[in-house]
Amino acid sequence: MSFITELSERMPQRVHAPGSPAYETGSHVFAGQGTPDAVVRPSSAAEVAEAVRAAVAAGVPITVRSGGHGSDPATAGLLLDLSDLAAVELAGTDGLVHVGAGAKWGEVAAALAPHGLGITSGDTVDVGVGGLALGGGIGWLARTHGLTVDLLREVELVTAAGDVLTVNAESHPDLFWALRGGGGNFGVATRFTFQAAPVDGLVGGHLRWDQSDVPAVLRAWRDVLREAPDELNGTLLVMPPLMPEIPAGPQLAVALLGTEAELRRILAPMLELPSLADESLGPVAYVDLLEAAPPGKPPFLMVGGNGFVPDLSDEALEAFARAVDREVPTMLLLRALGGAFSRVAADATAIAQRDGQALLAVNGILPAESTEEQIAAARVAVDEAIAFTTGRYSNFTPEFDADAIAAIYPPATLERLRAVKREVDPGDVFRASHHIAP
């Protein structure tokens, strides 16, 4: 009797073979359809633990799927689809919230909206809680309340030994440190406890400028951020003329815990630019800030990178502007950091680049069939811009090799993560996309 047959008998209705609807849904991720030997869809941490013990005993690889955005498709072994672990529950009156690792951030925002609460999360409604939370979590409240990991208070974790641990700063301090930014390398997170924050009284919206005025808009956004209060959060996105339904040029998505008058005063350097083509500012609900994500992997090749920018100097902004002023269509994102994000010590979590004033992402867009020479040429301006960053953000990094790991984690952070890995997973059972070997 095979390992999967035995597991199916122990966990009826939870193990799904190729060809079944649950298999097709569970094995599909943003990057495409996977081909694991079976999909297990557990309904509790105890069932996760049973599946892990069985897979380890059989020597088959384990892949964990939360929302399915940040991983390559599984090609073999057992895939744990956490979709049924999606409950969102207030733990009391102090804003603590229990969130299942298989929930999506749109569901979390909707569940907390009647209570006037929110948790820093991804920008889109269908990103899974587990992957984003373990990778850091740069979201709409990052300047005001910090990253998702900064609001994390406890994790229910299934280890490679099949134990179910309650991990927090008191019970397992080193492991708790590693889980806040170290990804899925240490076990299967089945539930998180976050400290939610009040989000009533938000104002925000969108601004858009003519495509010809990118340098001026970049400078104005930098000047706004140098003086802005922590209550301001936003992302400046420069779009190329890629498709008719998306206007080309700089556009700002912004939100403030405050009044519209305050927001307009803060944004005055940007609102006064003659190239302003469109504006829409007013009261907003936190749940409405999260947008729908594209349905799948885009049909083109993106050549780019990302990183934390410690100094939005004139020299850096000039390099950013050059990256989008070329024949290769290029997207550039500059997300506001600083504030509460930068008041966390560099060694307090596995996200060490706490001096970042912004997160930069820049991607040249090429046809899927581009040659190596075309790709290398597209990298020149991208690399020039990325040179002004101090390290990558894992959740924006689609490369999973050793160079990517070294770019995400400084040497001291990486060695500390490896030490925790040796303690809790010496057999290297959990090999996350950004794999940290023991």
C-alpha positions as CSV (number, residue, x, y, z in Angstrom):
1,M,0.0,0.0,0.0
2,S,1.5,3.3,-1.0
3,F,2.1,6.2,1.4
4,I,-0.6,8.3,-0.2
5,T,-3.2,5.4,0.1
6,E,-2.3,5.0,3.8
7,L,-2.7,8.7,4.4
8,S,-6.0,8.8,2.6
9,E,-7.3,6.1,4.9
10,R,-6.2,8.0,8.0
11,M,-7.5,11.3,6.6
12,P,-10.6,10.6,4.6
13,Q,-11.9,13.4,2.4
14,R,-8.6,15.3,3.0
15,V,-6.3,13.7,0.5
16,H,-6.9,14.5,-3.2
17,A,-5.4,12.7,-6.2
18,P,-4.6,14.1,-9.7
19,G,-7.8,14.8,-11.7
20,S,-10.0,15.8,-8.8
21,P,-11.2,19.4,-8.5
22,A,-9.5,19.9,-5.1
23,Y,-6.3,18.7,-6.6
24,E,-6.4,21.0,-9.6
25,T,-7.3,24.0,-7.4
26,G,-4.8,23.3,-4.6
27,S,-1.9,22.6,-6.9
28,H,-2.4,25.8,-8.9
29,V,-0.3,28.8,-8.0
30,F,0.2,32.3,-9.6
31,A,3.1,30.9,-11.7
32,G,1.1,28.0,-13.1
33,Q,-0.3,24.5,-12.5
34,G,1.7,22.1,-10.3
35,T,2.0,18.4,-10.5
36,P,2.4,17.1,-6.9
37,D,1.7,13.4,-6.2
38,A,-1.2,14.5,-4.0
39,V,-2.9,17.5,-2.4
40,V,-3.8,17.4,1.3
41,R,-6.4,20.0,2.4
42,P,-6.3,19.8,6.2
43,S,-8.9,21.4,8.5
44,S,-6.8,21.7,11.6
45,A,-3.2,21.9,12.9
46,A,-3.5,18.3,14.1
47,E,-4.3,17.2,10.5
48,V,-1.3,19.2,9.2
49,A,0.9,17.5,11.8
50,E,-0.4,14.1,10.7
51,A,0.4,14.8,7.1
52,V,3.8,16.2,7.9
53,R,4.7,13.1,10.0
54,A,3.6,10.8,7.2
55,A,5.5,12.6,4.5
56,V,8.7,12.8,6.5
57,A,8.4,9.1,7.3
58,A,8.0,8.3,3.6
59,G,10.8,10.7,2.6
60,V,8.7,12.7,0.1
61,P,9.0,16.5,-0.3
62,I,6.4,18.8,1.2
63,T,5.2,22.0,-0.4
64,V,2.9,24.5,1.5
65,R,0.4,26.6,-0.3
66,S,-1.3,29.6,1.3
67,G,-2.4,32.1,-1.3
68,G,-0.2,30.7,-4.1
69,H,1.4,33.9,-5.2
70,G,5.0,33.5,-4.1
71,S,6.1,30.0,-5.0
72,D,6.9,27.9,-8.1
73,P,4.5,25.1,-8.9
74,A,5.1,21.9,-6.9
75,T,6.4,19.1,-9.2
76,A,6.3,16.1,-6.8
77,G,5.5,15.0,-3.3
78,L,2.8,16.2,-1.0
79,L,1.3,19.7,-1.3
80,L,-0.5,21.1,1.8
81,D,-3.3,23.4,0.7
82,L,-4.2,25.5,3.7
83,S,-7.4,27.0,2.2
84,D,-9.6,25.5,4.9
85,L,-7.6,27.2,7.6
86,A,-9.1,30.6,6.9
87,A,-10.9,31.7,10.1
88,V,-10.6,35.4,11.2
89,E,-11.5,35.8,14.8
90,L,-11.2,38.7,17.3
91,A,-9.5,37.4,20.4
92,G,-10.9,40.0,22.7
93,T,-11.5,43.8,23.0
94,D,-7.8,44.8,22.7
95,G,-7.5,44.3,18.9
96,L,-5.8,40.9,18.9
97,V,-6.9,38.9,15.9
98,H,-6.5,35.2,15.2
99,V,-6.1,34.6,11.4
100,G,-5.8,31.2,9.7
101,A,-2.8,30.9,7.4
102,G,-5.0,30.0,4.5
103,A,-7.1,33.2,4.6
104,K,-6.7,35.9,2.0
105,W,-6.0,39.5,3.0
106,G,-9.2,40.7,1.4
107,E,-11.2,38.4,3.7
108,V,-9.2,39.6,6.7
109,A,-9.9,43.3,5.8
110,A,-13.6,42.6,5.3
111,A,-13.9,40.7,8.6
112,L,-12.2,43.5,10.5
113,A,-14.0,46.4,8.8
114,P,-17.1,46.4,11.0
115,H,-14.8,46.8,14.0
116,G,-12.9,49.7,12.5
117,L,-9.6,47.7,12.5
118,G,-7.0,46.7,10.0
119,I,-3.7,44.9,9.7
120,T,-0.8,45.9,7.4
121,S,-1.0,43.5,4.5
122,G,-0.5,43.2,0.8
123,D,-2.1,45.5,-1.8
124,T,-4.4,42.9,-3.3
125,V,-7.4,41.0,-1.9
126,D,-6.4,37.5,-2.9
127,V,-2.8,37.4,-1.6
128,G,-2.6,34.6,1.1
129,V,-2.0,35.5,4.7
130,G,0.7,32.8,5.4
131,G,3.2,33.6,2.7
132,L,3.0,37.4,3.0
133,A,3.2,37.4,6.8
134,L,6.2,35.1,7.0
135,G,8.0,37.1,4.3
136,G,7.6,40.5,6.0
137,G,4.4,42.2,4.8
138,I,4.8,45.7,3.3
139,G,1.3,47.1,3.2
140,W,-0.9,50.2,3.6
141,L,-0.1,50.8,7.2
142,A,3.7,50.3,7.0
143,R,4.7,53.9,8.0
144,T,2.0,54.1,10.6
145,H,2.2,50.7,12.4
146,G,5.0,48.8,10.7
147,L,5.2,45.6,8.7
148,T,2.8,42.7,9.1
149,V,5.6,40.9,11.0
150,D,5.8,43.9,13.4
151,L,2.1,43.4,14.3
152,L,2.6,39.6,14.8
153,R,2.3,38.4,18.3
154,E,2.1,34.6,18.0
155,V,2.2,31.8,15.5
156,E,0.8,28.3,15.7
157,L,3.4,26.2,13.9
158,V,3.7,22.5,12.9
159,T,7.4,21.4,13.0
160,A,9.2,18.8,10.9
161,A,8.8,16.4,13.9
162,G,5.0,16.8,13.7
163,D,4.8,18.8,16.9
164,V,2.3,21.7,17.1
165,L,4.0,24.7,18.8
166,T,2.6,28.0,20.1
167,V,5.5,30.3,19.1
168,N,5.8,33.8,20.6
169,A,8.5,36.0,22.1
170,E,8.4,34.2,25.5
171,S,7.9,30.6,24.5
172,H,10.4,30.3,21.6
173,P,12.1,33.7,21.1
174,D,14.7,32.6,18.5
175,L,12.1,30.8,16.4
176,F,9.7,33.7,16.7
177,W,12.4,36.0,15.5
178,A,13.0,33.8,12.5
179,L,9.4,33.5,11.5
180,R,9.1,37.3,11.2
181,G,10.7,37.6,7.8
182,G,12.4,34.2,7.3
183,G,9.7,32.7,5.2
184,G,8.4,29.1,5.3
185,N,11.7,27.5,6.2
186,F,10.9,26.5,9.7
187,G,7.6,24.6,9.7
188,V,4.0,25.0,8.6
189,A,2.3,28.1,10.1
190,T,-1.4,27.3,10.6
191,R,-2.6,30.3,12.5
192,F,-1.3,33.8,13.3
193,T,-2.2,36.2,16.1
194,F,-1.9,39.9,15.0
195,Q,-2.3,43.2,16.8
196,A,-4.8,45.0,14.6
197,A,-4.9,48.8,14.5
198,P,-7.7,51.4,14.2
199,V,-8.3,52.4,10.6
200,D,-11.4,54.5,10.8
201,G,-10.9,58.1,9.6
202,L,-8.9,57.3,6.4
203,V,-8.8,59.7,3.5
204,G,-7.0,59.0,0.3
205,G,-7.3,58.2,-3.4
206,H,-5.3,58.6,-6.6
207,L,-3.3,61.3,-8.4
208,R,-2.0,61.0,-12.0
209,W,0.5,63.1,-13.9
210,D,1.5,63.4,-17.6
211,Q,4.1,60.8,-18.7
212,S,6.6,63.6,-19.6
213,D,7.1,64.8,-16.0
214,V,8.5,61.7,-14.3
215,P,11.6,63.5,-12.8
216,A,9.5,66.3,-11.2
217,V,7.0,63.9,-9.8
218,L,9.8,61.7,-8.3
219,R,11.3,64.7,-6.6
220,A,8.0,65.9,-5.3
221,W,7.2,62.5,-3.8
222,R,10.6,62.5,-2.1
223,D,10.0,66.0,-0.7
224,V,6.6,65.0,0.6
225,L,8.0,61.9,2.3
226,R,10.8,63.9,4.0
227,E,8.2,66.0,5.9
228,A,5.2,63.6,6.0
229,P,3.8,62.3,9.3
230,D,3.7,58.6,10.0
231,E,-0.1,58.6,9.2
232,L,0.7,59.0,5.5
233,N,1.1,55.9,3.4
234,G,1.3,55.5,-0.3
235,T,2.9,54.1,-3.5
236,L,4.1,56.0,-6.5
237,L,3.9,53.9,-9.7
238,V,5.3,54.9,-13.1
239,M,3.6,52.9,-15.8
240,P,4.9,52.6,-19.4
241,P,2.4,52.8,-22.4
242,L,1.7,49.1,-22.0
243,M,-2.0,48.7,-22.5
244,P,-4.9,51.1,-23.3
245,E,-6.8,50.4,-20.1
246,I,-3.8,51.5,-17.9
247,P,-2.8,55.2,-18.4
248,A,1.0,55.7,-18.9
249,G,2.9,57.9,-16.6
250,P,3.3,58.5,-12.8
251,Q,0.3,57.7,-10.6
252,L,0.1,57.9,-6.8
253,A,-2.1,55.7,-4.6
254,V,-2.2,57.4,-1.1
255,A,-4.0,57.2,2.2
256,L,-3.8,59.2,5.4
257,L,-5.3,58.7,8.9
258,G,-6.6,62.2,9.1
259,T,-8.6,64.8,7.2
260,E,-8.8,65.6,3.5
261,A,-7.5,69.1,4.3
262,E,-4.5,67.6,6.0
263,L,-3.9,65.3,3.1
264,R,-4.0,68.1,0.5
265,R,-1.6,70.2,2.6
266,I,0.9,67.3,2.9
267,L,0.6,66.6,-0.9
268,A,0.8,70.2,-1.9
269,P,4.2,69.8,-3.7
270,M,2.6,67.1,-5.9
271,L,-0.8,68.8,-6.3
272,E,0.9,72.0,-7.5
273,L,2.7,70.3,-10.4
274,P,1.4,71.7,-13.8
275,S,1.5,68.1,-15.2
276,L,-1.2,66.9,-12.8
277,A,-3.8,65.3,-15.1
278,D,-6.2,63.7,-12.7
279,E,-7.0,63.6,-9.0
280,S,-9.5,61.9,-6.8
281,L,-9.1,62.4,-3.0
282,G,-11.6,61.9,-0.2
283,P,-12.8,59.6,2.5
284,V,-11.9,55.9,1.9
285,A,-12.4,52.6,3.8
286,Y,-9.4,50.5,4.5
287,V,-11.0,47.4,2.9
288,D,-11.4,49.4,-0.4
289,L,-7.7,50.2,-0.6
290,L,-7.0,46.5,-1.4
291,E,-7.4,45.9,-5.1
292,A,-7.9,42.8,-7.3
293,A,-4.7,41.2,-8.6
294,P,-4.1,40.0,-12.1
295,P,-5.4,36.5,-12.7
296,G,-2.1,34.9,-13.5
297,K,1.4,35.1,-14.7
298,P,1.7,37.9,-17.3
299,P,2.4,36.8,-20.9
300,F,5.6,38.8,-21.1
301,L,9.1,38.7,-19.6
302,M,10.0,41.1,-16.8
303,V,13.6,41.9,-16.2
304,G,14.0,43.8,-13.0
305,G,14.7,43.8,-9.3
306,N,13.8,45.5,-6.0
307,G,15.4,46.8,-2.9
308,F,15.2,49.1,0.1
309,V,16.4,52.7,-0.6
310,P,18.0,54.3,2.5
311,D,18.5,57.7,0.8
312,L,16.2,59.2,-1.8
313,S,19.0,61.5,-3.0
314,D,18.9,63.5,-6.2
315,E,21.4,61.1,-7.7
316,A,19.1,58.1,-6.9
317,L,16.0,59.8,-8.3
318,E,17.9,60.6,-11.5
319,A,18.8,57.0,-11.9
320,F,15.2,56.0,-11.3
321,A,14.0,58.4,-14.0
322,R,16.5,57.1,-16.5
323,A,15.3,53.6,-15.9
324,V,11.9,54.5,-17.3
325,D,13.1,56.9,-20.0
326,R,14.3,54.4,-22.6
327,E,13.0,52.2,-25.4
328,V,12.3,49.2,-23.2
329,P,8.9,49.7,-21.5
330,T,9.6,49.9,-17.8
331,M,7.5,49.9,-14.7
332,L,8.8,51.6,-11.5
333,L,7.3,51.5,-8.0
334,L,8.4,53.6,-5.1
335,R,6.6,52.7,-1.9
336,A,6.8,54.9,1.2
337,L,8.7,53.5,4.2
338,G,10.3,55.2,7.1
339,G,8.0,56.1,10.1
340,A,7.1,53.1,12.2
341,F,8.9,50.8,9.8
342,S,12.2,52.4,10.6
343,R,11.7,52.6,14.4
344,V,12.1,48.8,14.6
345,A,15.7,47.7,15.4
346,A,17.5,46.1,12.5
347,D,18.0,42.9,14.5
348,A,14.5,42.7,15.9
349,T,13.2,40.7,13.0
350,A,14.7,39.0,9.9
351,I,13.9,42.1,7.9
352,A,17.1,43.9,8.6
353,Q,17.0,47.0,6.2
354,R,15.1,49.2,8.6
355,D,16.8,52.3,7.4
356,G,14.9,52.1,4.1
357,Q,13.0,55.3,3.3
358,A,11.3,53.6,0.4
359,L,11.0,50.3,-1.4
360,L,12.0,50.4,-5.0
361,A,10.8,47.9,-7.6
362,V,11.8,48.4,-11.3
363,N,10.9,46.0,-14.1
364,G,11.7,46.2,-17.8
365,I,9.1,44.5,-20.0
366,L,10.2,42.4,-22.9
367,P,8.6,39.9,-25.2
368,A,8.6,36.4,-23.8
369,E,10.8,35.1,-26.7
370,S,13.6,37.8,-26.0
371,T,17.2,36.8,-26.6
372,E,19.9,36.8,-23.9
373,E,21.4,39.9,-25.6
374,Q,18.1,41.8,-25.3
375,I,17.7,40.7,-21.7
376,A,21.2,41.9,-20.8
377,A,20.6,45.2,-22.5
378,A,17.4,45.7,-20.6
379,R,19.2,45.0,-17.3
380,V,21.6,48.0,-17.6
381,A,19.2,50.7,-16.5
382,V,17.5,48.4,-14.0
383,D,20.8,47.6,-12.3
384,E,21.8,51.2,-12.2
385,A,18.6,52.0,-10.3
386,I,18.9,48.9,-8.0
387,A,22.5,50.0,-7.1
388,F,20.9,52.6,-4.8
389,T,19.3,49.9,-2.6
390,T,20.8,48.0,0.3
391,G,19.0,44.7,0.0
392,R,16.0,43.0,-1.5
393,Y,12.5,42.4,-0.1
394,S,11.8,38.6,-0.3
395,N,8.1,38.9,-1.2
396,F,9.0,41.0,-4.3
397,T,11.9,38.7,-5.4
398,P,10.9,36.0,-7.9
399,E,14.5,34.6,-8.0
400,F,15.2,31.7,-5.6
401,D,18.9,31.0,-6.0
402,A,21.7,31.5,-3.5
403,D,22.5,35.0,-4.8
404,A,18.9,36.1,-4.2
405,I,19.0,34.7,-0.6
406,A,22.3,36.7,0.0
407,A,20.6,39.8,-1.3
408,I,17.6,39.4,0.9
409,Y,19.4,38.7,4.2
410,P,22.7,40.3,5.4
411,P,25.3,37.8,6.5
412,A,24.6,38.1,10.2
413,T,20.9,37.7,9.7
414,L,21.3,34.7,7.4
415,E,23.6,32.9,9.8
416,R,21.2,33.5,12.6
417,L,18.4,32.1,10.4
418,R,20.5,29.0,9.6
419,A,21.1,28.4,13.3
420,V,17.4,28.4,14.0
421,K,16.9,26.1,11.0
422,R,19.4,23.7,12.4
423,E,17.5,23.6,15.7
424,V,14.0,23.1,14.4
425,D,14.5,21.5,11.0
426,P,17.9,19.8,10.9
427,G,16.7,17.4,8.2
428,D,15.7,20.3,5.9
429,V,12.2,19.1,5.4
430,F,10.8,22.6,4.6
431,R,12.4,24.1,1.6
432,A,10.6,27.3,1.0
433,S,11.0,29.1,-2.3
434,H,13.7,31.3,-0.7
435,H,15.3,28.3,0.8
436,I,17.5,28.7,3.9
437,A,19.5,25.5,4.3
438,P,20.6,24.4,7.8
